[in-house]
Amino acid sequence: MLKKLLLIGSISAALLSGPVFADPLPPFVFDDVETSELSSQNVKALVKEGAGIYYDEPEKARALFVEALQLVKSGKSISDYEYLWVMYGLLNSSYQSGSSEFVQGANSAEYMKIAEQALDFLYEWNSTGYWHYTEVGQFQMEVHRNAANGLSWYLMEEAKSAEDLEHASSIVEEGIEYIRGPEDFYLYDTYARILLKQGDKNSAYKVVKFVLSEVPDFEDFQDIKTDADYQSWAAKNSSE
């Protein structure tokens, strides 16, 4: 299941020279970035403004995130936290507000590149989950869940081999490690769909059964819940 999340919080900031339109994202967005301990004030302001509007005004938010990276490219500094927010913001502003439809210029290939970049940055940071009791630690896990879920979903959709599906499965399994509770069960939906596509119906149905035992009305599994094959399997495995 693809999922969009809303985080609240904004700051007003004047654009220095008008928006850098992100339709599609310019190539420098995917360049390596050297982060600093602190962000330049104008970079921080752009990131915070984008963070506050990406759900309601995704296209404007994308332009703000891109402008922040353009400033970094010109020599301004960006912290690990703000850079991770840019990656997260670009992922979530890829979609129209309240929809799974892409905004103009965005597509699954671009989304996958951003998700891979976000995950690579988290691997490099190498602290996801360690500081889970802090705001930064919680955000690292949120980004990992979001990026792993979206990337594995698109990898599943585009898979041409068993190896492709195994790669998708390994990525979503990493995201599952950071599930907090039912609010993150969308990861289980993605995982179950990959398992089904791999032909591992028994493992997929175990995931479905667990989720439905926790949340009987879980929307994304209602199609499986009412499927005759699943119902037959569930009846035979009711004691497990």
N, CA and C of each residue as an Amber inpcrd file, in Angstrom:
protein
   720
   0.8400000  -1.1890000   0.0000000   0.0000000   0.0000000   0.0000000
   0.8770000   1.2410000   0.0000000   0.5890000   2.1610000  -0.8920000
   1.2810000   3.4440000  -0.8830000   0.5910000   4.3520000   0.1120000
   1.3660000   5.1270000   0.8220000   0.8140000   5.9070000   1.9170000
   1.4200000   7.2930000   1.9580000   0.5560000   8.2860000   2.2020000
   1.0130000   9.6480000   2.4160000   0.7640000  10.0170000   3.8640000
   1.6990000  10.7560000   4.4660000   1.5610000  11.1490000   5.8540000
   1.5850000  12.6600000   5.9520000   0.8650000  13.1730000   6.9480000
   0.7880000  14.6170000   7.1530000   1.4820000  14.9870000   8.4490000
   2.4900000  15.8300000   8.3610000   3.1190000  16.3950000   9.5490000
   2.8370000  17.8910000   9.5380000   2.4920000  18.4240000  10.6850000
   2.1180000  19.8260000  10.7800000   3.2930000  20.6510000  11.2690000
   3.3530000  21.8790000  10.7990000   4.3970000  22.7940000  11.2520000
   4.9370000  23.5700000  10.0830000   4.8770000  24.8940000  10.1370000
   5.3710000  25.6790000   9.0090000   6.0250000  26.9520000   9.5140000
   6.7380000  27.5640000   8.6210000   7.3630000  28.8510000   8.9150000
   7.2900000  29.6570000   7.6310000   6.9360000  30.9240000   7.7110000
   6.8930000  31.7220000   6.4970000   8.2890000  32.1690000   6.1390000
   8.5590000  32.1020000   4.8390000   9.8880000  32.4960000   4.3700000
   9.7610000  33.0410000   2.9660000  10.4240000  34.1390000   2.6900000
  10.3900000  34.7060000   1.3510000  11.3740000  33.9600000   0.4700000
  10.9480000  33.6110000  -0.7350000  11.8620000  32.9920000  -1.6830000
  12.8700000  34.0270000  -2.1600000  14.0990000  33.6130000  -2.2390000
  15.1490000  34.5680000  -2.5610000  15.0560000  35.0850000  -3.9850000
  14.7130000  34.2070000  -4.9100000  14.7030000  34.6550000  -6.3060000
  13.5810000  33.9850000  -7.0850000  12.4810000  33.6930000  -6.4010000
  11.3750000  33.0120000  -7.0580000  11.5970000  31.5180000  -7.0480000
  10.5260000  30.7280000  -7.2190000  10.6310000  29.2710000  -7.1110000
  11.4220000  28.6550000  -8.2530000  12.1420000  27.5830000  -7.9100000
  12.7850000  26.7600000  -8.9300000  11.7900000  25.6520000  -9.2460000
  11.1360000  25.7040000 -10.3570000  10.0600000  24.7690000 -10.6300000
  10.5920000  23.3510000 -10.7420000   9.8650000  22.4460000 -10.0920000
  10.3100000  21.0630000  -9.9540000   9.4330000  20.1520000 -10.7990000
   9.4830000  20.3190000 -12.0970000   8.5520000  19.6110000 -12.9640000
   9.2500000  19.1970000 -14.2590000   9.9680000  18.0680000 -14.2920000
  10.2930000  17.1670000 -13.1840000  11.4430000  17.7220000 -12.3450000
  11.9090000  16.9280000 -11.3750000  13.0000000  17.3850000 -10.5260000
  14.2700000  17.5510000 -11.3440000  15.0150000  18.6470000 -11.1070000
  16.2730000  18.8550000 -11.8390000  17.3320000  17.8460000 -11.3950000
  18.2810000  17.5270000 -12.2630000  19.2830000  16.4960000 -11.9590000
  20.0790000  16.7350000 -10.6830000  20.3440000  18.0170000 -10.3250000
  21.1870000  18.2590000  -9.1510000  20.5390000  17.7810000  -7.8540000
  19.2240000  17.5410000  -7.8740000  18.5410000  17.0190000  -6.6870000
  19.1350000  15.6730000  -6.2690000  19.6530000  14.9340000  -7.2450000
  20.1630000  13.5930000  -6.9690000  21.6870000  13.5650000  -6.7820000
  22.3090000  14.7460000  -6.7420000  23.7500000  14.8100000  -6.4950000
  24.0450000  14.4900000  -5.0320000  25.2510000  14.0010000  -4.7670000
  25.6840000  13.7880000  -3.3930000  25.7720000  15.1270000  -2.6760000
  25.3800000  15.1280000  -1.4120000  25.3910000  16.3570000  -0.6110000
  26.2520000  16.1420000   0.6160000  27.1180000  17.0950000   0.8940000
  27.9110000  17.0580000   2.1190000  27.1750000  17.8610000   3.1790000
  26.7210000  17.1770000   4.2160000  25.9470000  17.8510000   5.2510000
  26.8620000  18.5000000   6.2830000  26.2810000  19.4070000   7.0670000
  27.0080000  20.1320000   8.1010000  26.2790000  19.9820000   9.4300000
  26.8940000  20.4930000  10.4820000  26.2580000  20.4210000  11.7980000
  24.9950000  21.2600000  11.8350000  25.0190000  22.4110000  11.1600000
  23.8700000  23.3140000  11.1430000  23.5560000  23.7210000   9.7090000
  22.2930000  24.0420000   9.4720000  21.8830000  24.5360000   8.1590000
  21.9780000  26.0530000   8.1180000  22.2670000  26.5940000   6.9380000
  22.1520000  28.0340000   6.7420000  20.7000000  28.4380000   7.0050000
  20.5140000  29.6370000   7.5190000  19.1720000  30.0640000   7.9170000
  18.1880000  30.0610000   6.7460000  18.6390000  30.4920000   5.5730000
  17.6990000  30.5260000   4.4430000  17.3510000  29.1180000   3.9690000
  18.2970000  28.1880000   4.0560000  18.0090000  26.7890000   3.7160000
  17.0110000  26.2110000   4.7110000  17.2530000  26.4530000   5.9830000
  16.3680000  25.9350000   7.0330000  14.9520000  26.4850000   6.8750000
  14.8450000  27.7630000   6.5350000  13.5260000  28.3780000   6.3700000
  12.7630000  27.7490000   5.2140000  13.4480000  27.4990000   4.1020000
  12.7900000  26.8850000   2.9520000  12.3060000  25.4710000   3.2840000
  13.1440000  24.7200000   3.9780000  12.7810000  23.3490000   4.3290000
  11.5790000  23.3350000   5.2700000  11.5870000  24.2250000   6.2460000
  10.4760000  24.2710000   7.2000000   9.1840000  24.7060000   6.5320000
   9.2780000  25.6420000   5.6160000   8.0620000  26.0660000   4.9180000
   7.5170000  24.9230000   4.0750000   8.4040000  24.2350000   3.3640000
   7.9650000  23.0880000   2.5590000   7.3650000  21.9940000   3.4190000
   7.9540000  21.7760000   4.6060000   7.4460000  20.7490000   5.5150000
   6.0410000  21.0640000   5.9940000   5.7200000  22.3390000   6.0590000
   4.4040000  22.7260000   6.5430000   3.3070000  22.6940000   5.5070000
   3.6670000  22.6080000   4.2260000   2.6210000  22.6970000   3.1910000
   2.6120000  21.5190000   2.2180000   3.5190000  20.5300000   2.3980000
   3.6580000  19.5140000   1.3520000   2.3960000  18.6930000   1.1430000
   1.5790000  18.5560000   2.1690000   0.3470000  17.7860000   2.0040000
  -0.7030000  18.5760000   1.2320000  -0.9120000  19.8300000   1.6060000
  -1.9580000  20.6390000   0.9740000  -1.5150000  21.2900000  -0.3280000
  -0.2280000  21.6110000  -0.4400000   0.2910000  22.2710000  -1.6380000
   1.5710000  21.5670000  -2.0980000   1.4500000  20.3250000  -2.5590000
   2.6450000  19.5380000  -2.8610000   3.5510000  20.1390000  -3.9200000
   2.9820000  20.7340000  -4.9530000   3.8240000  21.2690000  -6.0200000
   4.6300000  22.4710000  -5.5400000   4.0130000  23.3200000  -4.7300000
   4.7410000  24.4610000  -4.1700000   5.8180000  23.9630000  -3.2130000
   5.4930000  22.9470000  -2.4220000   6.4680000  22.3930000  -1.4860000
   7.6650000  21.8150000  -2.2230000   7.4140000  21.0990000  -3.3200000
   8.5160000  20.5340000  -4.1070000   9.4540000  21.6260000  -4.5820000
   8.8800000  22.7490000  -5.0250000   9.7130000  23.8650000  -5.4820000
  10.5700000  24.4170000  -4.3440000  10.0060000  24.4510000  -3.1270000
  10.7640000  24.9450000  -1.9780000  11.9080000  23.9930000  -1.6220000
  11.6310000  22.6960000  -1.6390000  12.6820000  21.7250000  -1.3340000
  13.7950000  21.7810000  -2.3870000  13.4050000  21.9250000  -3.6360000
  14.4010000  22.0090000  -4.6990000  15.2200000  23.2790000  -4.5590000
  14.5760000  24.3770000  -4.1970000  15.3310000  25.6230000  -4.0280000
  16.3250000  25.5060000  -2.8760000  15.9260000  24.8030000  -1.8230000
  16.8510000  24.5840000  -0.7110000  18.0800000  23.8260000  -1.1870000
  17.8890000  22.8100000  -2.0130000  19.0290000  22.0480000  -2.5240000
  19.8580000  22.8780000  -3.5020000  19.2090000  23.7690000  -4.2310000
  19.9640000  24.6480000  -5.1290000  20.8790000  25.5770000  -4.3290000
  20.3840000  26.0540000  -3.1820000  21.2220000  26.8890000  -2.3210000
  22.4020000  26.0870000  -1.7680000  22.1400000  24.8360000  -1.4120000
  23.2190000  23.9750000  -0.9260000  24.2570000  23.7700000  -2.0160000
  23.7860000  23.5720000  -3.2310000  24.6990000  23.3870000  -4.3640000
  25.5600000  24.6290000  -4.5890000  25.0080000  25.7970000  -4.2500000
  25.7550000  27.0460000  -4.4410000  26.6890000  27.3570000  -3.2790000
  26.6830000  26.4790000  -2.2360000  27.6240000  26.6690000  -1.1400000
  27.0170000  26.8290000   0.2360000  25.6980000  26.9370000   0.3310000
  25.0680000  27.0440000   1.6360000  25.0970000  25.6820000   2.3340000
  24.9730000  25.6880000   3.6460000  25.0710000  24.4460000   4.4170000
  23.6900000  23.8700000   4.7240000  23.6590000  22.5420000   4.9300000
  22.4320000  21.8730000   5.3230000  22.7970000  20.7680000   6.3150000
  22.0090000  20.6620000   7.3810000  22.2710000  19.6530000   8.4000000
  21.7150000  18.3010000   7.9700000  22.1260000  17.2570000   8.6790000
  21.5860000  15.9250000   8.4150000  20.0640000  15.9310000   8.5200000
  19.5520000  16.5650000   9.5690000  18.1100000  16.5660000   9.8150000
  17.3630000  17.2720000   8.6970000  17.8150000  18.4590000   8.2930000
  17.1170000  19.1820000   7.2250000  17.2360000  18.4510000   5.8820000
  18.3860000  17.8410000   5.6300000  18.5350000  17.0990000   4.3690000
  17.5910000  15.9050000   4.3450000  17.4680000  15.2230000   5.4740000
  16.5340000  14.0950000   5.5290000  15.1020000  14.5770000   5.3270000
  14.8040000  15.7730000   5.8460000  13.4670000  16.3410000   5.6380000
  13.2280000  16.6580000   4.1620000  14.2460000  17.1130000   3.4730000
  14.0950000  17.3760000   2.0450000  13.7430000  16.0850000   1.3080000
  14.4580000  15.0000000   1.6220000  14.1730000  13.7240000   0.9720000
  12.7500000  13.2520000   1.2860000  12.3860000  13.3400000   2.5380000
  11.0410000  12.9280000   2.9620000   9.9780000  13.8120000   2.3100000
  10.2470000  15.1090000   2.2820000   9.2920000  16.0260000   1.6700000
   9.1300000  15.7920000   0.1890000  10.2290000  15.5040000  -0.5070000
  10.1410000  15.2290000  -1.9420000   9.3600000  13.9450000  -2.2110000
   9.5290000  12.9530000  -1.3480000   8.7460000  11.7200000  -1.5010000
   7.2560000  12.0080000  -1.3740000   6.8760000  12.6840000  -0.3180000
   5.4590000  12.8790000  -0.0500000   4.8120000  13.9470000  -0.9210000
   5.5920000  14.9090000  -1.4010000   5.0250000  15.9130000  -2.3070000
   5.0170000  15.4190000  -3.7500000   5.3910000  14.1570000  -3.9460000
   5.2800000  13.5600000  -5.2810000   3.8240000  13.3210000  -5.6650000
   2.9510000  13.3000000  -4.6580000   1.5460000  12.9760000  -4.8880000
   0.6470000  14.1910000  -4.7340000  -0.4570000  14.1530000  -5.4500000
  -1.4760000  15.1680000  -5.2680000  -2.0670000  15.0280000  -3.8750000
  -2.5140000  16.1430000  -3.3210000  -3.0280000  16.1490000  -1.9580000
  -4.1580000  15.1430000  -1.7690000  -3.9920000  14.2610000  -0.7810000
  -5.0230000  13.2790000  -0.4720000  -5.2280000  12.2270000  -1.5230000
  -4.2180000  11.9830000  -2.3610000  -4.3820000  11.0700000  -3.4880000
  -3.1060000  10.2650000  -3.6880000  -3.2400000   9.1500000  -4.3930000
  -2.0630000   8.3800000  -4.7910000  -1.6340000   8.7230000  -6.2140000
  -2.2550000   9.7520000  -6.7900000  -1.8970000  10.2100000  -8.1280000
  -0.7010000  11.1520000  -8.0360000   0.2440000  10.9930000  -8.9690000
   1.4180000  11.8490000  -8.9650000   1.0630000  13.2780000  -9.3690000
   1.8060000  14.2400000  -8.8130000   1.6870000  15.6140000  -9.2800000
   2.3300000  15.6990000 -10.6570000   2.0770000  16.7800000 -11.3490000
   2.6290000  16.9540000 -12.6820000   4.1490000  16.8820000 -12.6520000
   4.7020000  16.0570000 -13.5200000   6.1500000  15.9360000 -13.6230000
   6.7370000  14.7980000 -12.8150000   6.0120000  14.3350000 -11.7880000
   6.5190000  13.2450000 -10.9590000   6.1120000  11.9030000 -11.5570000
   6.8490000  10.8540000 -11.2220000   6.5330000   9.5140000 -11.7040000
   7.2010000   8.4900000 -10.7980000   6.9070000   7.2190000 -11.0150000
   7.4260000   6.1790000 -10.1290000   8.9470000   6.0700000 -10.2020000
   9.5230000   6.2630000 -11.3920000  10.9820000   6.1610000 -11.5240000
  11.6760000   7.2370000 -10.6830000  11.1550000   8.4530000 -10.7230000
  11.7180000   9.5400000  -9.9350000  11.5230000   9.2670000  -8.4420000
  10.3320000   8.7940000  -8.0860000  10.0450000   8.4730000  -6.6870000
  11.0370000   7.4350000  -6.1590000  11.2920000   6.4110000  -6.9600000
  12.2070000   5.3460000  -6.5380000  13.6200000   5.8870000  -6.3230000
  14.0540000   6.8140000  -7.1620000  15.3810000   7.4040000  -6.9910000
  15.4730000   8.1820000  -5.6850000  14.4170000   8.9260000  -5.3650000
  14.4170000   9.6840000  -4.1180000  14.4160000   8.7310000  -2.9220000
  13.5880000   7.6860000  -2.9900000  13.5090000   6.7170000  -1.8900000
  14.8490000   6.0370000  -1.6750000  15.5010000   5.6500000  -2.7640000
  16.8230000   5.0230000  -2.6470000  17.8250000   5.9910000  -2.0240000
  17.7380000   7.2630000  -2.4220000  18.6590000   8.2640000  -1.8840000
  18.4210000   8.4590000  -0.3860000  17.1420000   8.4900000   0.0110000
  16.8140000   8.6490000   1.4280000  17.3250000   7.4610000   2.2420000
  17.1130000   6.2490000   1.7330000  17.5690000   5.0640000   2.4520000
  19.0950000   5.0020000   2.5120000  19.7520000   5.3540000   1.4110000
  21.2170000   5.3650000   1.4070000  21.7450000   6.3430000   2.4510000
  21.0760000   7.4970000   2.5690000  21.5080000   8.4910000   3.5490000
  21.3110000   7.9620000   4.9680000  20.1990000   7.2600000   5.2070000
  19.9670000   6.6760000   6.5240000  20.9940000   5.5890000   6.8400000
  21.3520000   4.7860000   5.8340000  22.3850000   3.7710000   6.0490000
  23.7090000   4.4300000   6.4170000  24.0040000   5.5360000   5.7350000
  25.2580000   6.2520000   6.0020000  25.2450000   6.8660000   7.3990000
  24.0880000   7.4100000   7.7910000  23.9310000   7.9970000   9.1180000
  24.0960000   6.9120000  10.1860000  23.5680000   5.7370000   9.8890000
  23.8000000   4.5240000  10.6910000  23.3660000   4.6710000  12.1440000
  22.1930000   5.2700000  12.3570000  21.7010000   5.3590000  13.7360000
  20.1930000   5.1500000  13.8290000  19.5560000   4.7290000  12.7360000
  18.1130000   4.5480000  12.7480000  17.7240000   3.5140000  13.8020000
  16.8090000   3.8940000  14.6770000  16.3380000   3.0070000  15.7230000
  17.0860000   3.1300000  17.0330000  18.3090000   3.6570000  16.9910000
  19.0970000   3.7440000  18.2160000  18.5580000   4.8150000  19.1660000
  18.1400000   5.9330000  18.6010000  17.6750000   7.0530000  19.4160000
  16.1700000   7.2290000  19.2460000  15.4460000   6.1300000  19.3680000
  14.0050000   6.1330000  19.0990000  13.2180000   7.0120000  20.0680000
  13.8010000   7.3500000  21.1980000  13.1130000   8.1700000  22.1950000
  13.2960000   9.6620000  21.9340000  14.0150000  10.0170000  20.8810000
  14.2200000  11.4230000  20.5430000  13.4110000  11.7830000  19.3020000
  13.2090000  13.0830000  19.0850000  12.4780000  13.5470000  17.9100000
  13.1930000  13.1440000  16.6210000  14.5020000  13.3090000  16.6050000
  15.2730000  12.9420000  15.4100000  15.1960000  11.4400000  15.1740000
  15.3110000  10.6600000  16.2350000  15.2380000   9.2140000  16.0970000
  13.8970000   8.7530000  15.5690000  12.8260000   9.3600000  16.0530000
  11.4890000   9.0250000  15.5620000  11.3520000   9.3850000  14.0840000
  11.9440000  10.5150000  13.7180000  11.8430000  10.9320000  12.3160000
  12.6480000  10.0190000  11.4020000  13.8120000   9.5860000  11.8460000
  14.5900000   8.6420000  11.0450000  13.7730000   7.3840000  10.7440000
  13.0960000   6.8660000  11.7530000  12.2930000   5.6590000  11.5600000
  11.1030000   5.9300000  10.6470000  10.5210000   7.1090000  10.7690000
   9.4010000   7.4760000   9.8960000   9.8430000   7.5290000   8.4370000
  10.9860000   8.1520000   8.1940000  11.4860000   8.2270000   6.8230000
  11.7970000   6.8290000   6.2960000  12.4000000   5.9930000   7.1410000
  12.7300000   4.6360000   6.7010000  11.4640000   3.8660000   6.3510000
  10.4480000   3.9500000   7.1930000   9.1790000   3.2670000   6.8950000
   8.6090000   3.7410000   5.5650000   8.5480000   5.0460000   5.4030000
   7.9170000   5.6400000   4.2250000   8.6700000   5.3050000   2.9440000
   9.9910000   5.4840000   2.9760000  10.8020000   5.2380000   1.7810000
  10.8390000   3.7520000   1.4360000  10.9990000   2.9010000   2.4450000
  11.0640000   1.4600000   2.1950000   9.7510000   0.9460000   1.6290000
   8.6500000   1.4560000   2.1500000   7.3500000   1.0060000   1.6700000
   7.1170000   1.3940000   0.2130000   7.3330000   2.6710000  -0.1010000
   7.0980000   3.1280000  -1.4660000   8.0280000   2.4820000  -2.4670000
   9.3070000   2.3770000  -2.1050000  10.2810000   1.7840000  -3.0190000
   9.9640000   0.3190000  -3.2660000   9.6640000  -0.4330000  -2.2160000
   9.3850000  -1.8630000  -2.3970000   8.1060000  -2.0840000  -3.1950000
   7.1270000  -1.1910000  -3.0380000   5.8790000  -1.3230000  -3.8090000
   6.1500000  -1.1720000  -5.2990000   6.8860000  -0.1460000  -5.6650000
   7.1660000   0.0700000  -7.0870000   8.1030000  -0.9950000  -7.6440000
   9.0450000  -1.4650000  -6.8260000   9.9000000  -2.5680000  -7.2680000
   9.0530000  -3.8130000  -7.5480000   8.0650000  -4.0540000  -6.7000000
   7.1660000  -5.1840000  -6.9170000   6.3950000  -5.0170000  -8.2260000
   5.8750000  -3.8150000  -8.4500000   5.0830000  -3.5790000  -9.6530000
   5.9120000  -3.7560000 -10.9220000   7.1970000  -3.4210000 -10.8520000
   8.0420000  -3.4630000 -12.0410000   8.9120000  -4.7190000 -12.1170000
   8.7560000  -5.6210000 -11.1440000   9.6170000  -6.8030000 -11.0690000
   9.4980000  -7.6740000 -12.3190000  10.6470000  -8.1150000 -12.7940000
  10.6980000  -8.9850000 -13.9740000  11.3280000 -10.3380000 -13.6520000
  11.7240000 -10.5260000 -12.4010000  12.3750000 -11.7840000 -12.0260000
  12.1580000 -12.0530000 -10.5530000  12.4740000 -13.2910000 -10.1550000
  12.3840000 -13.6550000  -8.7410000  13.3490000 -12.8220000  -7.9130000
  14.5040000 -12.4890000  -8.4960000  15.4880000 -11.6730000  -7.7840000
  14.9390000 -10.2770000  -7.5100000  14.2040000  -9.7290000  -8.4630000
  13.6020000  -8.4050000  -8.2730000  12.6250000  -8.4230000  -7.1010000
  11.8150000  -9.4690000  -7.0300000  10.8430000  -9.5730000  -5.9450000
  11.5350000  -9.7910000  -4.6010000  12.6200000 -10.5520000  -4.6120000
  13.3650000 -10.7680000  -3.3770000  13.9670000  -9.4590000  -2.8880000
  14.4300000  -8.6430000  -3.8230000  14.9720000  -7.3300000  -3.4610000
  13.8800000  -6.4620000  -2.8470000  12.7050000  -6.4520000  -3.4580000
  11.5800000  -5.6780000  -2.9200000  11.2120000  -6.1660000  -1.5230000
  11.2030000  -7.4760000  -1.3540000  10.8560000  -8.0530000  -0.0570000
  11.8560000  -7.6550000   1.0240000  13.1330000  -7.6700000   0.6940000
  14.1580000  -7.3370000   1.6890000  14.0490000  -5.8870000   2.1390000
  13.6580000  -5.0080000   1.2260000  13.5440000  -3.5860000   1.5730000
  12.3570000  -3.3450000   2.4960000  11.1970000  -3.9340000   2.1730000
  10.0290000  -3.7030000   3.0310000  10.2160000  -4.3680000   4.3920000
  10.9490000  -5.4640000   4.4350000  11.2210000  -6.1120000   5.7250000
  12.0050000  -5.1770000   6.6460000  12.8990000  -4.3810000   6.0780000
  13.6290000  -3.3970000   6.8890000  12.6660000  -2.3640000   7.4660000
  11.7260000  -1.9060000   6.6390000  10.7410000  -0.9380000   7.1270000
   9.8700000  -1.5110000   8.2260000   9.5270000  -2.7820000   8.1140000
   8.6780000  -3.4420000   9.1060000   9.3380000  -3.4420000  10.4780000
  10.6570000  -3.4440000  10.5160000  11.3700000  -3.4140000  11.7990000
  11.0040000  -2.1860000  12.6260000  10.5340000  -1.1210000  11.9630000
  10.2600000   0.1290000  12.6610000   8.7610000   0.4060000  12.8010000
   7.9350000  -0.6100000  12.6340000   6.4970000  -0.4440000  12.8300000
   6.2120000  -0.1170000  14.2950000   5.4050000   0.9110000  14.5150000
   5.0310000   1.3020000  15.8740000   3.7620000   0.5820000  16.3300000
   2.8300000   0.4140000  15.3960000   1.5440000  -0.1750000  15.7200000
   0.6580000  -0.1440000  14.4900000  -0.6610000  -0.2790000  14.6710000
  -1.5890000  -0.3390000  13.5320000  -1.4750000   0.8060000  12.5460000
  -1.0080000   1.9650000  12.9950000  -0.8760000   3.1040000  12.0800000
   0.1570000   2.8500000  10.9910000   1.0040000   1.8480000  11.2080000
   2.0430000   1.5320000  10.2290000   1.8090000   0.1900000   9.5260000
   0.6220000  -0.3640000   9.6650000   0.3530000  -1.6810000   9.0850000
   0.2970000  -1.6580000   7.5580000   0.3310000  -0.4640000   6.9680000
   0.4110000  -0.3870000   5.5050000   1.6360000  -1.1210000   4.9860000
   2.6870000  -1.2040000   5.8160000   3.8850000  -1.9590000   5.4270000
   3.5700000  -3.4500000   5.2940000   2.7180000  -3.9650000   6.1620000
   2.3330000  -5.3690000   6.0680000   1.5370000  -5.6360000   4.7910000
   0.7620000  -4.6560000   4.3780000   0.0210000  -4.8160000   3.1230000
   0.9920000  -4.9770000   1.9640000   1.9760000  -4.0950000   1.8900000
   2.9840000  -4.1900000   0.8300000   3.7080000  -5.5250000   0.8970000
   4.0850000  -5.9350000   2.1040000   4.8050000  -7.1970000   2.2850000
   3.9630000  -8.3870000   1.8210000   2.7040000  -8.4130000   2.2060000
   1.8320000  -9.5210000   1.8150000   1.6490000  -9.5730000   0.3030000
   1.5180000  -8.4140000  -0.3280000   1.3310000  -8.3860000  -1.7960000
   2.5840000  -8.9120000  -2.4940000   3.7560000  -8.5890000  -1.9540000
   4.9950000  -9.1020000  -2.5450000   5.0590000 -10.6180000  -2.3800000
   4.7290000 -11.0980000  -1.1870000   4.7450000 -12.5450000  -0.9430000
   3.7840000 -13.2750000  -1.8850000   2.6200000 -12.7020000  -2.1140000
   1.6690000 -13.3140000  -3.0370000   2.2230000 -13.3620000  -4.4570000
   2.8820000 -12.2820000  -4.8420000   3.4650000 -12.2430000  -6.1860000
   4.6250000 -13.2280000  -6.2980000   5.2720000 -13.5370000  -5.1750000
   6.3400000 -14.5350000  -5.1650000   5.7870000 -15.9560000  -5.1660000
   4.4920000 -16.0720000  -4.9800000   3.8800000 -17.3980000  -4.9260000
   3.8990000 -18.0110000  -3.5440000   4.2770000 -17.2480000  -2.5290000
   4.3340000 -17.7480000  -1.1580000   3.0270000 -17.3980000  -0.4470000
   1.9660000 -18.0650000  -0.8520000   0.6360000 -17.7500000  -0.3360000
   0.5410000 -18.0120000   1.1670000   1.1820000 -19.0770000   1.6400000
   1.0830000 -19.4080000   3.0570000   1.6580000 -18.2910000   3.9290000
   2.8430000 -17.7870000   3.5700000   3.4500000 -16.6950000   4.3400000
   2.6270000 -15.4160000   4.2360000   2.1060000 -15.1410000   3.0430000
   1.2880000 -13.9430000   2.8530000   0.0340000 -14.0040000   3.7190000
  -0.6090000 -15.1670000   3.7380000  -1.8370000 -15.3040000   4.5200000
  -1.5640000 -15.2150000   6.0200000  -0.3810000 -15.6470000   6.4610000
  -0.0160000 -15.4880000   7.8650000   0.0780000 -14.0110000   8.2360000
   0.6230000 -13.2160000   7.3350000   0.6920000 -11.7770000   7.5670000
  -0.7130000 -11.1960000   7.6440000  -1.5590000 -11.5890000   6.7000000
  -2.9330000 -11.0970000   6.6770000  -3.6670000 -11.4890000   7.9600000
  -3.5170000 -12.7280000   8.3620000  -4.1930000 -13.2080000   9.5660000
  -3.7640000 -12.4190000  10.7920000  -2.4590000 -12.1640000  10.9190000
  -1.9700000 -11.3860000  12.0540000  -2.5920000  -9.9940000  12.0660000
  -2.5460000  -9.3170000  10.9340000  -3.0620000  -7.9440000  10.8650000
  -4.5520000  -7.9140000  11.1900000  -5.3180000  -8.8460000  10.6310000
  -6.7600000  -8.8610000  10.8770000  -7.0880000  -9.2340000  12.3170000
  -6.1860000  -9.9700000  12.9670000  -6.4090000 -10.2740000  14.3830000
  -6.2300000  -9.0240000  15.2390000  -5.3930000  -8.1150000  14.7630000
  -5.1610000  -6.8610000  15.4710000  -6.1720000  -5.7960000  15.0760000
  -6.4580000  -5.7310000  13.7810000  -7.3800000  -4.7170000  13.2440000
  -8.3190000  -5.4110000  12.2570000  -9.4390000  -5.9730000  12.7470000
 -10.3410000  -6.7370000  11.8730000 -10.8510000  -5.9650000  10.6580000
 -10.9780000  -4.6620000  10.7930000 -11.5080000  -3.8510000   9.6970000
 -10.4030000  -3.1880000   8.8710000  -9.1730000  -3.7070000   8.9810000
  -8.0620000  -3.1230000   8.2210000  -8.4350000  -3.0700000   6.7400000
  -8.5430000  -1.8460000   6.2240000  -9.1360000  -1.6240000   4.9080000
  -8.3920000  -2.3220000   3.7830000  -7.0910000  -2.3220000   3.8410000
  -6.3120000  -2.8140000   2.7100000  -6.3290000  -4.3290000   2.5630000
  -6.8280000  -5.0270000   3.5690000  -6.9090000  -6.4820000   3.4680000
  -8.3420000  -6.9880000   3.3190000  -9.2850000  -6.0930000   3.1180000
 -10.6690000  -6.5450000   3.0030000 -10.8810000  -7.4030000   1.7570000
 -10.1190000  -7.1510000   0.6920000 -10.2580000  -7.9730000  -0.5170000
  -9.7940000  -9.4040000  -0.2570000  -8.7310000  -9.5510000   0.5330000
  -8.2250000 -10.8870000   0.8650000  -9.1230000 -11.5440000   1.9100000
  -9.5830000 -10.7620000   2.8670000 -10.4300000 -11.2900000   3.9440000
 -11.6770000 -11.9770000   3.3950000 -12.2230000 -11.4330000   2.3050000
 -13.4500000 -11.9940000   1.7340000 -13.1850000 -12.9950000   0.6110000
 -11.9090000 -13.2320000   0.3280000 -11.5540000 -14.1750000  -0.7350000
 -11.7620000 -15.6120000  -0.2530000 -12.3820000 -16.4330000  -1.0800000
 -12.7120000 -17.8160000  -0.6910000 -11.4630000 -18.6240000  -0.3720000
 -10.3880000 -18.4120000  -1.1230000  -9.1640000 -19.1650000  -0.8920000
  -8.5690000 -18.8210000   0.4650000  -8.5550000 -17.5330000   0.8010000
  -8.0430000 -17.1390000   2.1140000  -8.9350000 -17.6810000   3.2230000
 -10.2350000 -17.6090000   3.0530000 -11.1490000 -18.0930000   4.0770000
 -10.9560000 -19.5850000   4.3190000 -10.7230000 -20.3280000   3.2440000
 -10.4620000 -21.7620000   3.3800000  -9.1570000 -22.0000000   4.1410000
  -8.1230000 -21.2300000   3.8060000  -6.8350000 -21.3490000   4.4910000
  -6.9980000 -20.9800000   5.9590000  -7.7060000 -19.8940000   6.2610000
  -7.8920000 -19.4280000   7.6280000  -8.6270000 -20.4750000   8.4630000
  -9.6090000 -21.1390000   7.8710000 -10.3450000 -22.1710000   8.5980000
  -9.4440000 -23.3390000   8.9650000  -8.5410000 -23.7070000   8.0640000
  -7.6260000 -24.8240000   8.3070000  -6.5150000 -24.4510000   9.2950000
  -6.2540000 -23.1510000   9.4210000  -5.1650000 -22.6920000  10.2740000
  -5.6590000 -21.8550000  11.4380000  -6.8820000 -22.1110000  11.8680000
  -7.4980000 -21.2830000  12.9150000  -6.8210000 -21.4220000  14.2670000
  -6.1430000 -22.5570000  14.4870000  -5.5240000 -22.7860000  15.7900000
  -4.1260000 -22.2240000  15.8990000  -3.5470000 -21.7570000  14.7910000
  -2.1770000 -21.2460000  14.8180000  -2.1190000 -19.8220000  15.3430000
